C-alpha cells in the first residue's frame, strides 16, 4: 500500500556510464487531501547540477516539521551522496511551493516559486516571488 503521508525526493545523476540515485529529502505528506500525490516539488539548477531547491514542510537540516512548506537550497560536493542545506524561506505564514531555477542568462541566478494558499490545482490564492542574484551563486 502506498504511504501518501511520507513522500520522498530522490536525486539521480548520470556519470557517463550509469545512473547514480541518492535520497535527497523528505517531501512530507500530500499537499492536498484530495490530491495525495501532490508535493511542494523541487528543481535542479541547470547551470550547476550540484545545487537544488526543494519545497517541503520538513526541514532537511533537522527533520523538524514546519508550519508551512518552505524553500531550501541544497548543495552537494559528492554527486548527491550528501547534502548541505540552507533555508531560503523560514517561519512563513503561507506555503512556498514549486521552486524553479529560471533559465536564460547564465550570469544571473534566478529562483522563483509561488507562495500563498491552494485548495486544489484550480483554486489558489498565490503570488510568484523571485530571488535574483548576480553574479551566479
Protein Blocks (a to p, Z undefined) as FASTA:
>chain_A
ZZfklccddddddehjaccdddfbdebjafbfklmmbcebjaddfklmkbccdddfbdfk
nopacfbdcddddddfegopaccdddfbghiabdcehiaddehjfkbccddddedddfbf
kbccddddddddddeZZ
